[in-house]
Amino acid sequence: MTWNERVVVIGSGLAGVRLARRLGELGTSVTLIGEERHPPYNRVLLAEVLAGRYGPEVITLPAPAELTRARVTGIDRAARTVTCADGTVLAYGRLVLATGSNPVLPPLRGLFTTGPELPRGVHAFRTLDDCLGLADAVRPGVRAVVIGGGLLGVSAARALAARGAQVVLAQQSERLMERRLDPAASVLVERYLTGLGVEVHTECRVRDVRCAGGAVRSVELADGYALGADLVVLACGVHPRVGLAQAAGLDVRKGVVVDDELRTSDPRIHAVGDCAQHAGTVYGLAAPALEQAEVLAALLAGDPTARYTGTRSLTRLTLTGPDSPFDLAAFGETEALPGDDVVQLADATRGTYRKVVVRDDRLVGGVLVGELGTVGALARAWEGAEPLPSDGGPLLHLLTHDGGS
């Protein structure tokens, strides 16, 4: 490749914007294509917009100069062009898929009985339009049911409660955020939400959305119990947007398969962010997406040594309430295996909980709730994967030292 060939990036989320901006700074010609009507924004902060803490303008990302608003409908790999819905055809030297992910819409009865659109009052929670639609609909006393108790569902429930809604959170598994937290930390999250007035139901499967006049009226649970609802929020996870890649004949499994140079099965097409699958993993988190964008920018700007070897990412969440914020962080494996060592500290008075898992003298994961002063030092010890001293003293110091963040 000659380095003055144009790079076309499809997708104006965190990964696409970071890549385009970095390439522009490095002197590489780049066109960013985004299909949303809003300026690029930080999706991580949507819950803060819904809660009323931020206006949409606050989460706007500094976009590169050349941003094309269009929906890409096809890729011609032989001609090295992309075609947009309005008929525009753009040529590329290298193409980058940063198409992100779509919300999972669960197979509930009543969701699509009248066509492809969701009933009035039922919302996904993935885009700024989703967020603004919810913000327009919520008001004090409105009955809101959030389906899904992962990171997104917990954030949405907290935000709706902050707007005065009567919120019920329905989680199918036995506890909240079960993929990221251990049972003790999940209990603390549930306790905090309950203190905000959120009614939490775990091991609770929703099977039906009932509507009247095209608008939601209630949701029915598997046991037949019905919850009255003026709003329903679908927070059931996301799946990578891979339709363009599949139609172009690229290797797609869970996501678009990429190597350490973030190349797809076509060496002139790359993928980053939520749509990319590297070494069998689709991360779906901001930190890996940004790291991939940085590596690919270096590669496309002429650094032959740049490689992406995976991200050891930390999940961090702050829930703001009327009193004090509730902070949590989790990384690596938060559940111990047989033979692992566990160090656990809890302070009920201060509402703090800290736990780390050690395997073969290495820190393999941890979860912290409450005061997060130690999270920086613990994350560095985990990321470095260095053997810990056998006496355990430094590990206890990491757990109790509040200056490492």
Secondary structure as UniProt FT lines:
FT   TURN            3..4
FT   STRAND          7..10
FT   HELIX           14..25
FT   TURN            26..27
FT   STRAND          30..34
FT   HELIX           43..45
FT   HELIX           46..50
FT   TURN            51..52
FT   HELIX           56..59
FT   STRAND          67..69
FT   STRAND          72..76
FT   TURN            77..80
FT   STRAND          81..84
FT   TURN            85..86
FT   STRAND          89..91
FT   STRAND          94..97
FT   STRAND          101..103
FT   STRAND          122..124
FT   HELIX           128..137
FT   TURN            140..141
FT   STRAND          143..147
FT   HELIX           151..162
FT   TURN            163..164
FT   STRAND          166..170
FT   TURN            176..180
FT   HELIX           183..195
FT   TURN            196..197
FT   STRAND          199..201
FT   STRAND          206..212
FT   TURN            213..214
FT   STRAND          215..221
FT   TURN            222..223
FT   STRAND          226..228
FT   STRAND          231..234
FT   STRAND          238..240
FT   HELIX           243..247
FT   TURN            248..249
FT   STRAND          256..258
FT   TURN            260..261
FT   TURN            267..268
FT   STRAND          269..271
FT   HELIX           273..275
FT   STRAND          276..278
FT   TURN            279..280
FT   HELIX           286..300
FT   TURN            301..302
FT   TURN            304..305
FT   STRAND          314..319
FT   STRAND          326..332
FT   TURN            338..339
FT   STRAND          341..347
FT   TURN            348..351
FT   STRAND          352..359
FT   TURN            360..361
FT   STRAND          362..369
FT   TURN            373..374
FT   HELIX           375..384
FT   TURN            390..391
FT   HELIX           393..400
//
